[in-house]
Amino acid sequence: MAIIWLFSRQIGLAVLPFAVYSVFHVLTYSRSNLIPVFQPPPQPTSPSQKPPQTALSESIGKFVKGYYDTSMTLVAVLEIALFFRILGSVIILQKGAFILLIIYSVFLRARYAQSSFVQQVVAQAGSRIDVYAADQRTPPVVRQVWEQVKGLLQRGVEMTDLRRYAQGPQQSSGPKKA
């Protein structure tokens, strides 16, 4: 995805997921590779004991463990928001936006298949929209449009599920008709 953003029109929102990932990569690398060189951990008291970590390594480890889930949820929200930003560019007919939408849709579908955080954010957004659509004050047309959009999205996810194709043809449990 980074190469796509390098050669496409600049969208500031696209940098934010990379920034979050970078913070965690730098912290993890520093904790495991740099801190032991500049601040060696104390020697263990027995050979079978794991060497103790320095206070700085422990605080970085606690930070990473404490904020990892929240940060990955933030990344998922940013990636979905970026999809709608690109969709807006397509609606106003910006040059190259349609191709970018296709490429980013493939990327986002792959992220949905691999990331429980993206799946969780999509499910939460869907349930929130369901609540708004079920409200009695919502016009019936809006409810119908939402149900159609939701159905299209579900069919699109089912059609692009590679696991379905990798398993081969499904055997039907009923008798075959001639």
C-alpha positions in Angstrom: 0.0 0.0 0.0 2.9 2.3 0.7 4.0 2.3 -2.9 0.4 3.1 -4.0 0.4 6.2 -1.7 3.8 7.2 -3.0 2.7 7.5 -6.6 -0.9 8.6 -6.1 -2.5 11.9 -5.1 -1.5 12.8 -1.5 -4.0 12.1 1.2 -2.9 13.1 4.6 -5.2 10.6 6.3 -3.2 7.7 4.7 -0.1 8.5 6.8 -1.8 8.0 10.2 -2.1 4.2 10.2 1.6 4.0 9.1 2.5 6.4 12.0 0.8 4.3 14.6 2.5 1.1 13.3 5.8 2.9 13.2 5.5 4.0 16.9 5.0 0.4 18.0 7.8 -0.9 15.7 10.3 1.6 17.0 9.4 0.9 20.6 9.6 -2.9 20.2 12.9 -2.6 18.3 14.4 -0.2 20.9 13.3 -2.5 23.7 14.7 -5.7 22.2 17.8 -4.4 20.4 19.0 -0.9 21.5 18.4 -0.8 25.2 20.3 -4.1 25.9 23.3 -2.5 24.1 23.3 0.9 25.9 21.9 -0.3 29.2 22.8 -4.0 29.7 20.4 -5.9 32.0 21.8 -7.2 35.3 23.1 -10.7 35.3 20.8 -13.4 36.6 21.5 -14.9 40.0 21.3 -18.5 38.7 22.0 -19.9 35.2 18.4 -21.3 34.8 16.8 -17.9 35.6 15.8 -15.6 32.9 17.8 -12.3 32.9 15.9 -9.5 34.4 15.0 -6.5 32.3 15.9 -2.9 32.9 13.3 -0.5 34.2 13.1 1.3 30.8 12.5 -2.0 29.0 9.8 -3.0 31.4 8.0 0.4 31.0 8.2 0.1 27.2 6.8 -3.4 27.4 3.9 -2.3 29.7 3.1 0.6 27.3 3.1 -1.7 24.2 0.9 -4.3 26.0 -1.4 -1.7 27.4 -2.0 0.3 24.3 -1.7 -2.3 21.5 -5.4 -3.2 21.2 -6.5 0.4 21.4 -4.0 1.4 18.8 -4.9 -1.4 16.4 -8.6 -0.4 16.7 -7.6 3.2 15.9 -5.7 1.9 12.9 -8.8 0.0 11.8 -11.0 3.1 12.2 -8.5 5.2 10.2 -8.3 2.6 7.4 -12.1 2.6 7.1 -12.3 6.4 7.3 -9.7 6.5 4.5 -11.9 4.2 2.3 -14.8 6.8 2.7 -12.4 9.6 1.9 -11.4 7.9 -1.3 -15.1 7.1 -2.1 -15.7 10.9 -1.7 -12.9 11.6 -4.2 -14.6 9.2 -6.6 -18.0 10.9 -6.1 -16.5 14.3 -7.0 -14.7 12.7 -9.9 -11.1 13.4 -8.9 -8.5 12.2 -11.4 -7.2 8.7 -10.6 -9.6 8.2 -7.7 -11.5 5.3 -9.2 -8.4 3.2 -9.7 -7.3 4.1 -6.2 -10.7 3.1 -4.8 -10.4 -0.3 -6.5 -6.9 -0.9 -5.2 -7.8 0.3 -1.7 -10.9 -1.9 -1.7 -8.8 -5.0 -2.4 -6.5 -3.9 0.4 -9.3 -3.3 2.8 -10.9 -6.6 2.0 -7.6 -8.4 2.8 -7.4 -6.5 6.0 -11.0 -7.5 6.9 -10.1 -11.1 6.3 -6.9 -11.0 8.4 -7.6 -8.5 11.2 -10.0 -9.1 14.0 -9.8 -5.4 14.8 -11.1 -4.4 11.4 -13.9 -7.0 11.7 -14.8 -5.6 15.1 -14.9 -2.0 13.9 -17.1 -3.0 10.9 -19.5 -4.9 13.1 -19.7 -2.0 15.6 -20.4 0.5 12.8 -23.0 -1.9 11.3 -24.8 -2.3 14.6 -24.8 1.5 15.2 -26.3 2.1 11.8 -28.9 -0.7 12.4 -29.9 1.2 15.6 -30.4 4.4 13.7 -32.2 2.7 10.9 -34.6 0.9 13.3 -35.6 4.2 15.0 -39.2 5.0 14.3 -38.3 8.6 13.2 -36.1 7.2 10.4 -37.9 7.4 7.0 -38.7 4.0 5.5 -36.7 4.8 2.4 -33.6 5.2 4.5 -34.2 1.8 6.1 -34.7 0.2 2.7 -31.5 1.8 1.4 -29.5 0.6 4.4 -30.8 -2.9 4.1 -29.9 -3.0 0.4 -26.4 -1.6 1.1 -25.9 -4.1 3.9 -27.0 -6.9 1.7 -24.6 -5.8 -1.1 -21.7 -5.6 1.3 -22.5 -9.0 2.8 -22.7 -10.6 -0.7 -19.4 -8.8 -1.7 -17.6 -10.2 1.4 -19.0 -13.7 0.6 -18.0 -13.5 -3.1 -14.4 -12.4 -2.3 -13.8 -14.9 0.5 -10.8 -16.8 -0.8 -11.2 -19.6 1.8 -14.5 -20.5 0.2 -12.8 -21.0 -3.2 -9.8 -22.8 -1.6 -11.9 -25.5 -0.1 -13.2 -26.6 -3.5 -16.8 -27.3 -4.5 -19.2 -27.9 -1.6 -21.1 -31.2 -1.4 -24.8 -30.8 -1.1 -26.5 -32.8 1.6 -29.7 -33.4 -0.4 -30.4 -35.7 -3.3 -29.3 -34.4 -6.8 -32.1 -33.4 -9.2 -32.0 -34.7 -12.7 
